[in-house]
Amino acid sequence: MSIAGAFAGFLALGACATVSLEEPTARVVIRPASGSSVSGQLVFVQTGSVVRIRGELAGHSPGPKGLHIHENGDCSARDASSAGGHFNPHRLRHGASPVGHHAGDLGNVAFDASGRATVDLRVRGISVSRSAVDGIVGRAVVVHAQPDDLKTDPTGNAGGRVACGVIAG
């Protein structure tokens, strides 16, 4: 074997041994609750301390609607009450507070006239993890019937739960 051939083999072997630099990701399939037809899918990608949430939702009446991560990864109740309250590992108040808010407060998603919404959020204070204090894997995402008013503690006065899904890593 020539030196050039050996060197090429060494480079090929080195390329196979590189470490993956993929960001942590998770997904959720959101299914109807409370007799609604709201459904969709979201993907969570963590880069550093920011989690980007992207996806599509459909089947809701037009306008802004509350979107939250809830503490329990359980959507078995017809009304999604089994998902528990908003995910709040740091015991902060709900809403748009300058000192912070529940980790699960994602604000509102705007549904258009055809009942569809495109989600593209960048969120701090959560992580794509099952074991971290702020980890969201194994928790639920809930779409609410009304807008989140960003002030009423602890729920944002966002109304009933019309869709729910468990975040899988």
N, C-alpha and C positions, 0 to 999 in steps of 0.2 A: 504494500500500500504506500502511496506517495505521501509526503508530508502535507500536501494540499488536500488530499482526500481525508487524511486523519483530522486535519483542522476543520474541514467542512462537517465531518461527523461530530466533532466536539461541539461546534456551533449549533448543530441541529439538536443534539442532546440537551444543551443548555437552554434552548428555546422551549423544549418540552417541560423543563423543570421550573419555569417561571411561576411565581406566586400570583394567584388571581387577586385582582384589586376591585372586584365587584362590590358594590354597596349592598348593605342588608336590604332585603325586599320582603314585602308581605302583600297579600291580596284579600279582598273580601267580596263575596257575592251577596248582594243585598236582595232580600225577598220581601214580598208584601206581608203586612201585619194589619190587624184590625179591619180586615175586609177591604183593604185598598188594593190598587194595582201597581203600586210603586215598586220598582226594582232597578237593579243596576250592578255595576262592578267598579271597584276602586283598587288602585295599586298604590302602595306606600314604598317609597325609596328613600333611604337615609343617606345623606352625604354630610359628614361631620355632625354638627349639632342640629341640622335642619332635616325635617322629613317632608318630602314633596308627596302630596296626595293628588292623584290624577284619575279621572275616569268619567263615566257617563251614568246618569240616572234618568229614569223615564216613568211616566204614569201619574204624575202629580198635577194638581191644579197650578195655574200660572202664579208667579210671584216668588218672593224670597221665603225659604223654609229653613228651619233650624236643622243643623247637622252636628251630631255629637258622637264622641266615643264614650261608651258606657262601661261601667266597672266589671260586669259579668259577661263572659262569653256564652250567653244562653239566650236564644231567641225562641224558646219552646212555647212560651205563653202566647195565646192568640193576639194579645195586645202588646206583646214584646216587653211587658213589665218584668219578666224574668231577667232582663239585661241589667236591672238595678239602676242606680243613679249615675250621674256623670262621673267619668273617671277623674279623680281628684287626689292624687297621691300626696300632694303638698298642702292639702287642706286650705286652699285659697277660695276666695269668693267667686261667684259666677260673674261673667260679663267683661266689659271693656275697661278694666281697672288698670291704672298706671303701675300698680304693685304686682300685677299678674292676675291670672284667672285659672279656673279649672284646666288641667291639662287636656281634658276631653272637649273643651269648648272650641268648636271649629267655626262658629258663626253661622252665617246663612249661605244657602246655595240658591241661585236665581233660576227658577223654572220658566221656560218661555211659553208662548201661547199654545204650543203643541204638547206641553207637559214634559219637555226634555230639559236637562241641565248638564252642562259640562263643568266638571270639577277640576280645578287646578289651584291647589293651595300649597303654601310653604309654611310649615309649623315648627315652632321650637317648643321644648318642654316635654316632648315625647320621644320614644326611641323604638326602632323596629327590633324589639327584643321580647322574649317571654319572661326573662328572669330579672331584668333591671326594674328598679322602683318605678320608673316612668315608661316601662315597656307596654306596648299595645297588643302584641301578639297574644291571642287567646281572649281578647276583649271584644265587645260588640260595637258596631257602628249603627246608629239609629237616625232615621230621617223622621222629622216631626211634621205635624199637620199645619203648623203656623210658623211665622217668623220668630226667631230668637230676638227678644228686645234688648239683649246685651246688657241688662242691668238687674232684672229680678233674680234674686238668689233663692233656691239653688238651680232653677230650671230654665230661666230665660223666658218663662211664660210661653213656651213654644208649642203648647198643645199636645195632643195625643201622639202616639208613636205609630207611624204608618208603614214603616219598613225597617228591617233589621237584618244584620248579617254578622257572623263571627270572623274576626281577622285571623287568617292562617299564615304562618311563616314559611 
